[in-house]
Amino acid sequence: MQQTAFIQGLIAKAQKNIKTIVLPEGEDVRVLEAAYEVAKLQFARPIILGDEAKIKTCFAEKGWSLQGIEIITPEKSPKLQQYADMFYEMRKEKGVSKEDALKQMSNYNYFGTMMIKSHDADGMVSGAAHSTADTVRPALQIIKSKKKGRSVSSAFIIVSDNVPYVFSDCAIIIDPSAQELADIAVDAAQTAIQFDIEPNVAMLSFSTKGSAKHEKIDKVVEATKLAKQQLESEEYKNSGIKLDGELQLDAAVDSVVAAKKAPNSEIAGKARVLIFPDINAGNIGYKLCQRIGGAEAYGPFLQGLNAPVNDLSRGANAQDIVGMVAITCLQAQ
Ligand SMILES: CC(C)(COP(=O)(O)OP(=O)(O)OC[C@H]1O[C@@H](n2cnc3c(N)ncnc32)[C@H](O)[C@@H]1OP(=O)(O)O)[C@@H](O)C(=O)NCCC(=O)NCCS
């Protein structure tokens, strides 16, 4: 299996500080192949959740080694009751009974998320066979936001002509308020820093610096103001994050257009973090780059969570899953 140069770089970093990543979809052969590849490349310790006998049979049939891979069958795990008790304690005020909690643990996304909460794993990659909502909901309920009251959002890394960009939010917050959009921008900038991408953030719109007027633009202008205020705080003062808006996409990434449309902007023409005004724009935008533009797309991965839990596209192949495990390892470092 040949990895892209971008993922090879992440794998090399992951190998320096090995993390344990849980893969709850052990019934899916793409996930099993990815686990085999991850263990072979020795950049993470994969834990597969599923029926041990079936998984072993599949590995034997394919001729894959199980070395470096742990298999856990949640129903038979000695931790099942402990996780259910913990979940009950966390969710009883929400009306969850002890029986509900135990039942919930037979959902492997919940069991895997409880493993992270209990420090039995460092991160999780799921979603090859589940919707984004089913993958992400346990993480929102159990792992929760790093900062109280702040929304968790998501990012993609898009690599075009060997240049990596962060796109956000393309998958979680459907119609962010101005404050949420500002938080998305600041969190995406930190994601960029985590992956050695320059944190030059463009707040995208269909207007550049007042070239058009509409309430949808007003939201982006307000979010830009709020994000700039955050970046002036002690926490971000020395982060190196540069942010500007509102900018059209061409003014954000093309220096010739930027010189005409936003000559005084510090980041216009060299933005590497693109913040979309809502999930419609973000989701369509990343798929355009991937499906028509031929760019590599990695994600969506969550940002702003206490520990990494990441979603896969249901169209993901084993190679995509390996890439997402590498991304998750870096987030866990
Ligand atoms: C992410 C998403 C699944 C959450 O929706 P949901 O499951 O209906 O969530 P709920 O409103 O029931 O909330 C569940 C919990 O998560 C929390 N939550 C929801 N969204 C959150 C966010 N963005 N950040 C932090 N917490 C969040 C809620 O506060 C709630 O916590 P609580 O139960 O402890 O009170 C929803 O925003 C969504 O569907 N987004 C779009 C996903 C999608 O289709 N993407 C396109 C394909 S990639």
The ligand as a Tripos MOL2 file, in Angstrom:
@<TRIPOS>MOLECULE
LIG
   48    50     1     0     0
SMALL
NO_CHARGES

@<TRIPOS>ATOM
      1 C1        -22.5060   16.8440   15.1800 C.3       1 LIG1
      2 C2        -23.9520   16.5110   15.2710 C.3       1 LIG1
      3 C3        -24.0950   15.0790   14.8590 C.3       1 LIG1
      4 C4        -24.4570   16.6620   16.6990 C.3       1 LIG1
      5 O1        -25.8410   16.5670   16.6580 O.3       1 LIG1
      6 P1        -26.7110   15.6440   17.6110 P.3       1 LIG1
      7 O2        -26.1860   14.2780   17.7270 O.co2     1 LIG1
      8 O3        -28.1140   15.7950   17.1960 O.co2     1 LIG1
      9 O4        -26.3820   16.2970   18.9150 O.3       1 LIG1
     10 P2        -27.3370   16.6570   20.0660 P.3       1 LIG1
     11 O5        -27.8920   18.0060   19.7800 O.co2     1 LIG1
     12 O6        -28.2630   15.5240   20.3780 O.co2     1 LIG1
     13 O7        -26.2330   16.7320   21.1880 O.3       1 LIG1
     14 C5        -25.5960   15.6080   21.7530 C.3       1 LIG1
     15 C6        -24.5820   16.1640   22.7160 C.3       1 LIG1
     16 O8        -23.5040   16.7210   21.9700 O.3       1 LIG1
     17 C7        -23.3250   18.1080   22.3030 C.3       1 LIG1
     18 N1        -22.9770   18.7840   21.0630 N.ar      1 LIG1
     19 C8        -23.6520   18.8060   19.9030 C.ar      1 LIG1
     20 N2        -22.9440   19.4870   18.9660 N.ar      1 LIG1
     21 C9        -21.8020   19.8840   19.5860 C.ar      1 LIG1
     22 C10       -20.6460   20.6060   19.1550 C.ar      1 LIG1
     23 N3        -20.5240   21.0530   17.9050 N.pl3     1 LIG1
     24 N4        -19.6620   20.8230   20.0660 N.ar      1 LIG1
     25 C11       -19.7400   20.3870   21.3320 C.ar      1 LIG1
     26 N5        -20.7980   19.6720   21.7870 N.ar      1 LIG1
     27 C12       -21.8150   19.4410   20.9190 C.ar      1 LIG1
     28 C13       -24.6570   18.5570   22.8500 C.3       1 LIG1
     29 O9        -24.4790   19.6490   23.7240 O.3       1 LIG1
     30 C14       -25.1220   17.3190   23.5680 C.3       1 LIG1
     31 O10       -24.4520   17.1860   24.7890 O.3       1 LIG1
     32 P3        -25.2380   16.6040   26.0650 P.3       1 LIG1
     33 O11       -26.0360   15.4150   25.5800 O.co2     1 LIG1
     34 O12       -24.1440   16.2310   27.0140 O.co2     1 LIG1
     35 O13       -26.1190   17.7120   26.5280 O.co2     1 LIG1
     36 C15       -24.7780   17.4770   14.3680 C.3       1 LIG1
     37 O14       -24.3140   18.7560   14.5590 O.3       1 LIG1
     38 C16       -24.7510   17.1100   12.9120 C.2       1 LIG1
     39 O15       -25.5120   16.2730   12.4690 O.2       1 LIG1
     40 N6        -23.8710   17.7880   12.1200 N.am      1 LIG1
     41 C17       -23.7560   17.5280   10.7030 C.3       1 LIG1
     42 C18       -23.1140   16.1930   10.4380 C.3       1 LIG1
     43 C19       -23.1410   15.8740    8.9820 C.2       1 LIG1
     44 O16       -24.1230   15.3800    8.4790 O.2       1 LIG1
     45 N7        -22.0440   16.1940    8.2900 N.am      1 LIG1
     46 C20       -21.9440   16.0590    6.8660 C.3       1 LIG1
     47 C21       -21.2030   14.8400    6.4400 C.3       1 LIG1
     48 S1        -19.4660   14.9180    6.6750 S.3       1 LIG1
@<TRIPOS>BOND
     1     1     2 1
     2     2     3 1
     3     2     4 1
     4     2    36 1
     5     4     5 1
     6     5     6 1
     7     6     7 2
     8     6     8 1
     9     6     9 1
    10     9    10 1
    11    10    11 2
    12    10    12 1
    13    10    13 1
    14    13    14 1
    15    14    15 1
    16    15    16 1
    17    15    30 1
    18    16    17 1
    19    17    18 1
    20    17    28 1
    21    18    19 ar
    22    18    27 ar
    23    19    20 ar
    24    20    21 ar
    25    21    22 ar
    26    21    27 ar
    27    22    23 1
    28    22    24 ar
    29    24    25 ar
    30    25    26 ar
    31    26    27 ar
    32    28    29 1
    33    28    30 1
    34    30    31 1
    35    31    32 1
    36    32    33 2
    37    32    34 1
    38    32    35 1
    39    36    37 1
    40    36    38 1
    41    38    39 2
    42    38    40 1
    43    40    41 1
    44    41    42 1
    45    42    43 1
    46    43    44 2
    47    43    45 1
    48    45    46 1
    49    46    47 1
    50    47    48 1
@<TRIPOS>SUBSTRUCTURE
     1 LIG1         1 GROUP 0 **** ****
